[in-house]
Amino acid sequence: MYSILYAKGCEELKVEAKDIPIIQRFMTEFWKVIKEFYQVELTDDYSEQACNRLDELGELAGICPDQNDKQFILDCILALNNALSSKQRGLIKNVQHEE
């Protein structure tokens, strides 16, 4: 069981996975997607699979009752999408310079 302990002054706040099940599920799946797609490729198949997986992650935001948690999920997905897009643009530039 994972837990996070925050010390704030004299008061402590302990958050466990069971307290935030959607975020816990999202973070687990988010990490899998990062590992699966971080080595970018310039293929249609790669792009389609990455988009599909990011869409699947976005479905978790749709079932999230807390608006702050929902926004956190969407922000993480957007950040990963931007990172992958940036890495692909870098590969495209490298390919163009080699030609």
FINU-232855 format. One record per atom (N, C-alpha, C): z, x, y; residue number from 0; atom name; residue in one letter. Coordinates in steps of 0.001 Angstrom, whole numbers, plus 500000, padded with zeros to 6 digits. Layout:
BEGIN
+--------+--------+--------+-----+----+---+
|      z |      x |      y |   k |  a | r |
+--------+--------+--------+-----+----+---+
|      Z |      X |      Y | NUM | CA | A |
...
+--------+--------+--------+-----+----+---+
! end
This chain:
BEGIN
+--------+--------+--------+-----+----+---+
|      z |      x |      y |   k |  a | r |
+--------+--------+--------+-----+----+---+
| 500000 | 500838 | 498830 |   0 |  N | M |
| 500000 | 500000 | 500000 |   0 | CA | M |
| 500000 | 500886 | 501237 |   0 |  C | M |
| 499092 | 500606 | 502149 |   1 |  N | Y |
| 499018 | 501352 | 503394 |   1 | CA | Y |
| 499914 | 500695 | 504428 |   1 |  C | Y |
| 500509 | 501493 | 505283 |   2 |  N | S |
| 501260 | 500949 | 506401 |   2 | CA | S |
| 501191 | 501912 | 507566 |   2 |  C | S |
| 501340 | 501343 | 508741 |   3 |  N | I |
| 501329 | 502129 | 509965 |   3 | CA | I |
| 502651 | 501869 | 510664 |   3 |  C | I |
| 503305 | 502914 | 511093 |   4 |  N | L |
| 504583 | 502778 | 511768 |   4 | CA | L |
| 504422 | 503265 | 513197 |   4 |  C | L |
| 504630 | 502376 | 514135 |   5 |  N | Y |
| 504544 | 502721 | 515543 |   5 | CA | Y |
| 505955 | 502758 | 516114 |   5 |  C | Y |
| 506298 | 503836 | 516770 |   6 |  N | A |
| 507585 | 503927 | 517453 |   6 | CA | A |
| 507342 | 503682 | 518928 |   6 |  C | A |
| 507979 | 502684 | 519462 |   7 |  N | K |
| 507823 | 502339 | 520870 |   7 | CA | K |
| 509219 | 502262 | 521458 |   7 |  C | K |
| 509592 | 503326 | 522135 |   8 |  N | G |
| 510950 | 503383 | 522620 |   8 | CA | G |
| 511894 | 503396 | 521436 |   8 |  C | G |
| 512863 | 502526 | 521441 |   9 |  N | C |
| 513818 | 502421 | 520334 |   9 | CA | C |
| 513348 | 501419 | 519292 |   9 |  C | C |
| 512359 | 500631 | 519649 |  10 |  N | E |
| 511921 | 499583 | 518732 |  10 | CA | E |
| 510779 | 500107 | 517868 |  10 |  C | E |
| 510725 | 499655 | 516625 |  11 |  N | E |
| 509671 | 500079 | 515710 |  11 | CA | E |
| 508861 | 498876 | 515276 |  11 |  C | E |
| 507572 | 499091 | 515134 |  12 |  N | L |
| 506666 | 498060 | 514655 |  12 | CA | L |
| 505966 | 498616 | 513428 |  12 |  C | L |
| 506115 | 497949 | 512321 |  13 |  N | K |
| 505483 | 498396 | 511085 |  13 | CA | K |
| 504394 | 497398 | 510705 |  13 |  C | K |
| 503177 | 497903 | 510544 |  14 |  N | V |
| 502049 | 497064 | 510172 |  14 | CA | V |
| 501578 | 497505 | 508801 |  14 |  C | V |
| 501481 | 496549 | 507891 |  15 |  N | E |
| 500989 | 496827 | 506539 |  15 | CA | E |
| 499677 | 496103 | 506329 |  15 |  C | E |
| 498928 | 496546 | 505340 |  16 |  N | A |
| 497625 | 495953 | 505039 |  16 | CA | A |
| 497737 | 494448 | 504826 |  16 |  C | A |
| 498808 | 494012 | 504210 |  17 |  N | K |
| 498977 | 492572 | 503953 |  17 | CA | K |
| 499135 | 491778 | 505247 |  17 |  C | K |
| 499539 | 492458 | 506322 |  18 |  N | D |
| 499711 | 491791 | 507612 |  18 | CA | D |
| 498384 | 491587 | 508338 |  18 |  C | D |
| 497404 | 492398 | 508017 |  19 |  N | I |
| 496087 | 492316 | 508666 |  19 | CA | I |
| 494995 | 492398 | 507602 |  19 |  C | I |
| 494914 | 491409 | 506727 |  20 |  N | P |
| 494001 | 491514 | 505576 |  20 | CA | P |
| 492529 | 491640 | 505946 |  20 |  C | P |
| 492087 | 490987 | 506996 |  21 |  N | I |
| 490669 | 491069 | 507354 |  21 | CA | I |
| 490348 | 492458 | 507906 |  21 |  C | I |
| 491217 | 492988 | 508756 |  22 |  N | I |
| 491005 | 494336 | 509293 |  22 | CA | I |
| 491063 | 495362 | 508167 |  22 |  C | I |
| 491998 | 495196 | 507258 |  23 |  N | Q |
| 492115 | 496127 | 506122 |  23 | CA | Q |
| 490842 | 496089 | 505285 |  23 |  C | Q |
| 490349 | 494896 | 505009 |  24 |  N | R |
| 489113 | 494758 | 504234 |  24 | CA | R |
| 487936 | 495363 | 504999 |  24 |  C | R |
| 487875 | 495078 | 506303 |  25 |  N | F |
| 486793 | 495624 | 507123 |  25 | CA | F |
| 486819 | 497146 | 507116 |  25 |  C | F |
| 487973 | 497736 | 507353 |  26 |  N | M |
| 488062 | 499192 | 507442 |  26 | CA | M |
| 487662 | 499858 | 506125 |  26 |  C | M |
| 488044 | 499249 | 505012 |  27 |  N | T |
| 487660 | 499783 | 503706 |  27 | CA | T |
| 486144 | 499756 | 503549 |  27 |  C | T |
| 485533 | 498621 | 503864 |  28 |  N | E |
| 484081 | 498487 | 503733 |  28 | CA | E |
| 483351 | 499316 | 504784 |  28 |  C | E |
| 483914 | 499399 | 505972 |  29 |  N | F |
| 483317 | 500184 | 507057 |  29 | CA | F |
| 483220 | 501651 | 506649 |  29 |  C | F |
| 484281 | 502173 | 506049 |  30 |  N | W |
| 484278 | 503563 | 505606 |  30 | CA | W |
| 483216 | 503792 | 504522 |  30 |  C | W |
| 483056 | 502824 | 503625 |  31 |  N | K |
| 482022 | 502942 | 502594 |  31 | CA | K |
| 480630 | 503008 | 503224 |  31 |  C | K |
| 480399 | 502178 | 504243 |  32 |  N | V |
| 479097 | 502156 | 504909 |  32 | CA | V |
| 478855 | 503475 | 505640 |  32 |  C | V |
| 479881 | 503995 | 506288 |  33 |  N | I |
| 479739 | 505286 | 506972 |  33 | CA | I |
| 479324 | 506362 | 505963 |  33 |  C | I |
| 480032 | 506431 | 504849 |  34 |  N | K |
| 479716 | 507452 | 503849 |  34 | CA | K |
| 478313 | 507266 | 503267 |  34 |  C | K |
| 477908 | 506020 | 503084 |  35 |  N | E |
| 476614 | 505731 | 502467 |  35 | CA | E |
| 475434 | 506044 | 503386 |  35 |  C | E |
| 475588 | 505821 | 504689 |  36 |  N | F |
| 474433 | 505906 | 505587 |  36 | CA | F |
| 474513 | 507012 | 506633 |  36 |  C | F |
| 475558 | 507829 | 506623 |  37 |  N | Y |
| 475701 | 508831 | 507677 |  37 | CA | Y |
| 474611 | 509897 | 507630 |  37 |  C | Y |
| 474116 | 510213 | 506444 |  38 |  N | Q |
| 472970 | 511125 | 506327 |  38 | CA | Q |
| 471716 | 510285 | 506530 |  38 |  C | Q |
| 471259 | 510203 | 507768 |  39 |  N | V |
| 470166 | 509285 | 508086 |  39 | CA | V |
| 468848 | 509745 | 507492 |  39 |  C | V |
| 467982 | 508763 | 507285 |  40 |  N | E |
| 466639 | 509000 | 506776 |  40 | CA | E |
| 465659 | 508266 | 507672 |  40 |  C | E |
| 464446 | 508718 | 507688 |  41 |  N | L |
| 463397 | 508053 | 508471 |  41 | CA | L |
| 462507 | 507228 | 507560 |  41 |  C | L |
| 463114 | 506287 | 506855 |  42 |  N | T |
| 462348 | 505408 | 505979 |  42 | CA | T |
| 462689 | 503960 | 506304 |  42 |  C | T |
| 461743 | 503087 | 506027 |  43 |  N | D |
| 461973 | 501659 | 506230 |  43 | CA | D |
| 463083 | 501157 | 505310 |  43 |  C | D |
| 463120 | 501671 | 504087 |  44 |  N | D |
| 464121 | 501251 | 503119 |  44 | CA | D |
| 465533 | 501593 | 503611 |  44 |  C | D |
| 465701 | 502801 | 504128 |  45 |  N | Y |
| 467004 | 503215 | 504666 |  45 | CA | Y |
| 467419 | 502291 | 505808 |  45 |  C | Y |
| 466506 | 502069 | 506748 |  46 |  N | S |
| 466819 | 501235 | 507914 |  46 | CA | S |
| 467165 | 499814 | 507508 |  46 |  C | S |
| 466424 | 499266 | 506567 |  47 |  N | E |
| 466674 | 497901 | 506105 |  47 | CA | E |
| 468034 | 497797 | 505411 |  47 |  C | E |
| 468336 | 498757 | 504542 |  48 |  N | Q |
| 469624 | 498734 | 503844 |  48 | CA | Q |
| 470789 | 498902 | 504817 |  48 |  C | Q |
| 470651 | 499807 | 505782 |  49 |  N | A |
| 471720 | 500029 | 506758 |  49 | CA | A |
| 471945 | 498758 | 507584 |  49 |  C | A |
| 470867 | 498132 | 508035 |  50 |  N | C |
| 470996 | 496888 | 508811 |  50 | CA | C |
| 471649 | 495784 | 507995 |  50 |  C | C |
| 471253 | 495673 | 506732 |  51 |  N | N |
| 471845 | 494650 | 505870 |  51 | CA | N |
| 473348 | 494864 | 505691 |  51 |  C | N |
| 473741 | 496108 | 505490 |  52 |  N | R |
| 475173 | 496412 | 505297 |  52 | CA | R |
| 475960 | 496157 | 506583 |  52 |  C | R |
| 475374 | 496505 | 507735 |  53 |  N | L |
| 476053 | 496230 | 509004 |  53 | CA | L |
| 476158 | 494726 | 509245 |  53 |  C | L |
| 475138 | 493984 | 508868 |  54 |  N | D |
| 475204 | 492515 | 508967 |  54 | CA | D |
| 476314 | 491949 | 508088 |  54 |  C | D |
| 476437 | 492491 | 506877 |  55 |  N | E |
| 477506 | 492048 | 505974 |  55 | CA | E |
| 478875 | 492301 | 506598 |  55 |  C | E |
| 479029 | 493463 | 507225 |  56 |  N | L |
| 480294 | 493760 | 507893 |  56 | CA | L |
| 480538 | 492768 | 509030 |  56 |  C | L |
| 479476 | 492406 | 509729 |  57 |  N | G |
| 479599 | 491448 | 510826 |  57 | CA | G |
| 480084 | 490086 | 510372 |  57 |  C | G |
| 479815 | 489737 | 509129 |  58 |  N | E |
| 480303 | 488457 | 508601 |  58 | CA | E |
| 481824 | 488414 | 508589 |  58 |  C | E |
| 482467 | 489564 | 508447 |  59 |  N | L |
| 483928 | 489593 | 508493 |  59 | CA | L |
| 484437 | 489209 | 509883 |  59 |  C | L |
| 483692 | 489576 | 510909 |  60 |  N | A |
| 484081 | 489171 | 512266 |  60 | CA | A |
| 484025 | 487654 | 512396 |  60 |  C | A |
| 483064 | 487046 | 511713 |  61 |  N | G |
| 482921 | 485596 | 511773 |  61 | CA | G |
| 484079 | 484829 | 511181 |  61 |  C | G |
| 484796 | 485443 | 510239 |  62 |  N | I |
| 485930 | 484751 | 509625 |  62 | CA | I |
| 487265 | 485195 | 510211 |  62 |  C | I |
| 487216 | 486065 | 511202 |  63 |  N | C |
| 488432 | 486617 | 511795 |  63 | CA | C |
| 488988 | 485641 | 512835 |  63 |  C | C |
| 490208 | 485145 | 512623 |  64 |  N | P |
| 490764 | 484165 | 513567 |  64 | CA | P |
| 491250 | 484781 | 514879 |  64 |  C | P |
| 491590 | 486037 | 514873 |  65 |  N | D |
| 492096 | 486698 | 516072 |  65 | CA | D |
| 490934 | 487277 | 516876 |  65 |  C | D |
| 490800 | 486878 | 518121 |  66 |  N | Q |
| 489676 | 487309 | 518951 |  66 | CA | Q |
| 489679 | 488815 | 519213 |  66 |  C | Q |
| 490859 | 489419 | 519358 |  67 |  N | N |
| 490925 | 490869 | 519570 |  67 | CA | N |
| 490480 | 491622 | 518327 |  67 |  C | N |
| 490908 | 491155 | 517155 |  68 |  N | D |
| 490474 | 491774 | 515906 |  68 | CA | D |
| 488972 | 491597 | 515712 |  68 |  C | D |
| 488486 | 490410 | 516045 |  69 |  N | K |
| 487053 | 490134 | 515934 |  69 | CA | K |
| 486264 | 491100 | 516824 |  69 |  C | K |
| 486708 | 491286 | 518050 |  70 |  N | Q |
| 486019 | 492186 | 518966 |  70 | CA | Q |
| 486087 | 493626 | 518477 |  70 |  C | Q |
| 487235 | 494012 | 517899 |  71 |  N | F |
| 487378 | 495351 | 517328 |  71 | CA | F |
| 486336 | 495587 | 516242 |  71 |  C | F |
| 486164 | 494619 | 515350 |  72 |  N | I |
| 485185 | 494723 | 514269 |  72 | CA | I |
| 483781 | 494872 | 514842 |  72 |  C | I |
| 483445 | 494017 | 515794 |  73 |  N | L |
| 482106 | 494069 | 516396 |  73 | CA | L |
| 481870 | 495385 | 517128 |  73 |  C | L |
| 482887 | 495879 | 517820 |  74 |  N | D |
| 482753 | 497160 | 518527 |  74 | CA | D |
| 482528 | 498319 | 517547 |  74 |  C | D |
| 483234 | 498303 | 516423 |  75 |  N | C |
| 483051 | 499356 | 515415 |  75 | CA | C |
| 481647 | 499315 | 514835 |  75 |  C | C |
| 481158 | 498123 | 514537 |  76 |  N | I |
| 479813 | 497976 | 513976 |  76 | CA | I |
| 478773 | 498470 | 514982 |  76 |  C | I |
| 478926 | 498083 | 516234 |  77 |  N | L |
| 477983 | 498523 | 517266 |  77 | CA | L |
| 478020 | 500037 | 517426 |  77 |  C | L |
| 479217 | 500616 | 517400 |  78 |  N | A |
| 479335 | 502075 | 517542 |  78 | CA | A |
| 478628 | 502791 | 516395 |  78 |  C | A |
| 478804 | 502305 | 515165 |  79 |  N | L |
| 478135 | 502938 | 514032 |  79 | CA | L |
| 476622 | 502758 | 514129 |  79 |  C | L |
| 476184 | 501568 | 514501 |  80 |  N | N |
| 474751 | 501327 | 514663 |  80 | CA | N |
| 474163 | 502278 | 515699 |  80 |  C | N |
| 474851 | 502444 | 516821 |  81 |  N | N |
| 474376 | 503358 | 517862 |  81 | CA | N |
| 474342 | 504805 | 517375 |  81 |  C | N |
| 475354 | 505198 | 516610 |  82 |  N | A |
| 475394 | 506573 | 516088 |  82 | CA | A |
| 474238 | 506820 | 515126 |  82 |  C | A |
| 473992 | 505875 | 514223 |  83 |  N | L |
| 472894 | 506035 | 513273 |  83 | CA | L |
| 471547 | 506055 | 513990 |  83 |  C | L |
| 471380 | 505181 | 514989 |  84 |  N | S |
| 470134 | 505145 | 515757 |  84 | CA | S |
| 469909 | 506460 | 516492 |  84 |  C | S |
| 470969 | 506994 | 517064 |  85 |  N | S |
| 470877 | 508264 | 517788 |  85 | CA | S |
| 470489 | 509401 | 516842 |  85 |  C | S |
| 471090 | 509414 | 515662 |  86 |  N | K |
| 470749 | 510451 | 514688 |  86 | CA | K |
| 469292 | 510316 | 514240 |  86 |  C | K |
| 468818 | 509084 | 514067 |  87 |  N | Q |
| 467423 | 508886 | 513689 |  87 | CA | Q |
| 466491 | 509356 | 514798 |  87 |  C | Q |
| 466826 | 509056 | 516054 |  88 |  N | R |
| 465991 | 509523 | 517169 |  88 | CA | R |
| 465934 | 511050 | 517184 |  88 |  C | R |
| 467044 | 511697 | 516872 |  89 |  N | G |
| 467063 | 513157 | 516799 |  89 | CA | G |
| 466142 | 513674 | 515716 |  89 |  C | G |
| 466132 | 512992 | 514569 |  90 |  N | L |
| 465224 | 513397 | 513490 |  90 | CA | L |
| 463770 | 513210 | 513897 |  90 |  C | L |
| 463492 | 512119 | 514589 |  91 |  N | I |
| 462120 | 511850 | 515023 |  91 | CA | I |
| 461660 | 512948 | 515963 |  91 |  C | I |
| 462523 | 513356 | 516894 |  92 |  N | K |
| 462162 | 514432 | 517824 |  92 | CA | K |
| 461898 | 515729 | 517073 |  92 |  C | K |
| 462733 | 516024 | 516061 |  93 |  N | N |
| 462534 | 517245 | 515275 |  93 | CA | N |
| 461207 | 517215 | 514524 |  93 |  C | N |
| 460863 | 516074 | 513975 |  94 |  N | V |
| 459598 | 515941 | 513234 |  94 | CA | V |
| 458437 | 516120 | 514183 |  94 |  C | V |
| 458531 | 515546 | 515375 |  95 |  N | Q |
| 457440 | 515656 | 516352 |  95 | CA | Q |
| 457258 | 517093 | 516827 |  95 |  C | Q |
| 458344 | 517844 | 516964 |  96 |  N | H |
| 458233 | 519233 | 517399 |  96 | CA | H |
| 457649 | 520129 | 516314 |  96 |  C | H |
| 457832 | 519751 | 515066 |  97 |  N | E |
| 457317 | 520559 | 513962 |  97 | CA | E |
| 455809 | 520393 | 513808 |  97 |  C | E |
| 455278 | 519274 | 514289 |  98 |  N | E |
| 453842 | 519011 | 514106 |  98 | CA | E |
| 452996 | 519730 | 515106 |  98 |  C | E |
+--------+--------+--------+-----+----+---+
! end
